[in-house]
Structures are given as structure tokens and as C-alpha cells.
Amino acid sequence: MAAVSLIKSNLKHIQDRIQAALYASVPHPVRLVAVSKTKPNSDILDAYESGHRHFGENYIQELVEKVAQLPTDIQWHFIGALQTNKLKSIALIPNLYLVETIDSAKKAIALNKLCAGRLEPLGILLQVNTSTEESKSGIAPDSVVDVARTVVETCPFLVLRGLMTIGSSEHSSLVPNPDFETLKGCKSEIEGALGLKGLELSMGMSDDFETAVAQGSTNVRVGSSIFGQRKKAV
Ligand SMILES: *Cc1c(COP(=O)(O)O)cnc(C)c1O
């Protein structure tokens, strides 16, 4: 039997740890997004061969190049800072599953216009600055209901699927993590105010995904624990 690659065994190990973390929570589906930024196509294909389909990228140029070179049934997640002048490239990617980093009503409205030609509405998450640090992007927790309302009421080519946070690195060892509690609070507020249910929570990375799953995350974004450390600091 061929030896299993390190990437495949890492993926399996992370999936097992997600399942174990679910014992500390109400059972719910958790999607593992393999964050492949700065990593070569060969690494992505290695994970793909084991059946993995959800991959996350941070840079639009890199995402656009990878989309063109890799299988069309990959379900891409955009998880990087969104510049307004790059929204058009985002809207043109047919197999884009989720844009996780919408951080203003203005960008949602601009992206909505650009998505008019898509076969199906584009799924988005609102990024929330749960730690309210000046340096972090994301919507302030007390403004997120208003932005969600704008998306739901005025953006027919977008679908609000949920919320995302990165959180403070200083909180990543805390259990429970206060950033994740804040995101859950935002979700309840939006669901209550707009009559929605089942919004997703994208929270948890290599250092804190188990805590995030135990706190109800439905979408964890794991990079270095699958593909190894990145050279660039990002
Ligand atoms: C890079 C990145 C990740 C993955 O981080 P790791 O610590 O390598 O798991 C997750 N989410 C976002 C938004 C990122 O930029």
C-alpha cells in the first residue's frame, strides 16, 4: 500500500479532533476549510485526492490563479481582507462557495451588484471584530444587525449564511473563548431581529478550533496544522 502523505494524515487527524471536540457540544455539522494560502497546487491536490473539497484563500490574485488551475468541483472560501477594487474578480469565480470577510454594508452592496450574473446567489459571512481591536477589520458587534438587515433586505444576489471572526490572539488559549461567545451573541441577535435561523459561525483556526467547535462553530479554518508552517507571516 502506498504511504499516506503527511497532508492526508494531518487532515484525518484534524477531522478526528473535530469529532472529539463535538463531545463537548450539542452535536452539529462542522465544515473543515483547509486554508491553503501561499501553498502550492500540489499540496491542494494532495488533500483533494483524499476527498477534501473546501479550501480557503486570503489573496484574490492567488485565488484567481488557483481556481483556473485546479479542479472545478473545489468549493473555495475567500477569507482575506476584501479590497473594493477586487470585488469584481471575486464575483466572477463560479465555484466560490463562501466569501467570509464582508466587513461593511458598502462592500455588500457593491458585491451584490457585481453578482447579478451568477447562476445562484453568492453565500457570504459578515466578519465581526469581536475583540474590538483598532487593528482588526470587521464590523463592530453593535452594528452587525444593521449590516445583516441591509444584506437581507437589499442584496438579492447575496445570501447571508452567517458570521465570522478571527478574534484576538491573546484569547486563543482561553476556554471558553470570549470572542466566540461574542460571535454567538451576534448570531442570536440577528436571528431574533430578522426572523432567521441556522446562521453559521465561522470561528477557530489551528490554535483554537477545538474550543470553537465546543462553542458551536460550524466552519473551522485550519491552515498550518494541515499544510505546515507558512514562510510568509500572514
Ligand atoms: C491564515 C488564516 C487562517 C489559518 O490559520 P492557521 O493558524 O494557519 O490555521 C484562518 N483564518 C484566517 C482568516 C486566516 O487568515
The ligand as a Gaussian input file, in Angstrom:
#p B3LYP/6-31G(d) Opt

LIG

0 1
 C       -4.382000      32.167000       7.715000
 C       -5.763000      32.151000       8.246000
 C       -6.288000      31.012000       8.875000
 C       -5.487000      29.748000       9.143000
 O       -4.567000      29.979000      10.151000
 P       -3.686000      28.785000      10.798000
 O       -3.249000      29.333000      12.102000
 O       -2.574000      28.523000       9.848000
 O       -4.585000      27.608000      10.953000
 C       -7.616000      31.060000       9.285000
 N       -8.380000      32.154000       9.105000
 C       -7.901000      33.269000       8.518000
 C       -8.795000      34.445000       8.342000
 C       -6.572000      33.309000       8.085000
 O       -6.112000      34.428000       7.519000

